[in-house]
Amino acid sequence: MQLIRTLAASRPDMSAYRDVEGARRIALRSLARRYVELHDEIGELDETIGAIVEDLAPDLVTRCGIGRETAAQLLLAAGDNPGRLTSEASFAALCGVSPVPASSG
C-alpha cells in the first residue's frame, strides 16, 4: 500500500505523454490514485455495513462463523419478511440452491 500511495502522490511530467517512460508514469499515477480512492471507499462502506448489521442483528454476528458481510447478506436475503424463512429448506429455496427432484425417465 505504501508503494501505491507513493505512486499516487508522484508528479510526472504531463507534457511527456509521447515518451514511453513518461506515459507509463502518468498511467501509473492515474491507476494508483483510483486504487487509493476505491480502497478508502471500500473501508468506509465496510464500516457502514458493520454499523447497520450491529444495529439490526447484533446477536447474529456473535454466532460462530458469521461475520459482518455474511450477516449483511443474510439480512438482505431475508428481506423485510423474515417469517418466510422457517427452515433450512425454505432458505435454500429463497437463495435458489434447493435441489430439484428430477427423474431419469
N, C-alpha and C positions, 0 to 999 in steps of 0.2 A: 504494500500500500504506500510505503514511503516513496518508492520509485514512481508510482502513478502520480502522487501529489507533486513530486519534483517535476515530472513532465508537464503536468497541468499548469504549474507556475512558470514554466520556461517562457522565454520571449524570443522566438525565432524571427529572423528577418523575413517579414511578409512579402518583400519585393523579390525574394529569391525563389519564387514558386516554380520557375523554369528549370532551376538546378535540381537534380535528383535528390541531393542531400538536403537542400532547403525545403523541397516539397515533402520529404519524409518527416522532417522536424515539424513542419506545420501540421501535417496529418496526425502525427503522434500527439502533439499538444491538444488538438481538437478531440481526439479519441479519449485522451486522459481526462480532459475537462468533463466530457459527457459521462465517463465512467464514475468520476467523483460525484457528480450530480445524482446519478442513479443510485449509487451506493448510499449516499446520505438520505435520499428519499426512501429507499427500502428500509433503512434504520428507523426513520420517523414513522413509517406505516406499520412496521412491526411493533413499535411501542404503542401505537394507537389500537391495533388489533388486540394486543395483550391487555390493555386497559378495558376494552369492551368485553372481552372474554371474562376477565376478572370480575367485572360488574354484573354480567348476565348469568354466569355459571361458575362461581368460584370453587364449588365442590368438584366440578368436572376436571379441573386442572390438577387437583390434588391426587387423582387416581393414578396408579402406576401405568406408565407408558403413554399418557396423554399429555401432550404439550399444548402450547397456546395455538399453534397452527392447526393441529388436529382437532382441538376443541372448537376452533372457529369454523372449520369445515363441517363438523358435526352439527353445530348450531345452524349453519346455512342449509344443510340437508334437511334438518327437522323443520325449518321454516317457522311460521307463526302458529303452526298446529302440531305441537309435539305429541298429541294424543294419537296421531296416526302411526306412531312408532310403538307398537305394542309388543313386538317380538323381534328377534334377530332376523327372521324371515321377512317381516314387513320392512325392516331397514334395508335388507338386501334387495328387495323389490324396488324400493324407492331409489336406490343407487343404481339399479339396472344390472345387478350382478347375481340375481337369483337364478338358479338352474331351471331351465325349461325342459319339462319332460318331452322326450322325443322317442318315437317308436321306430323300430328298424323296418317295419313293413309298410 
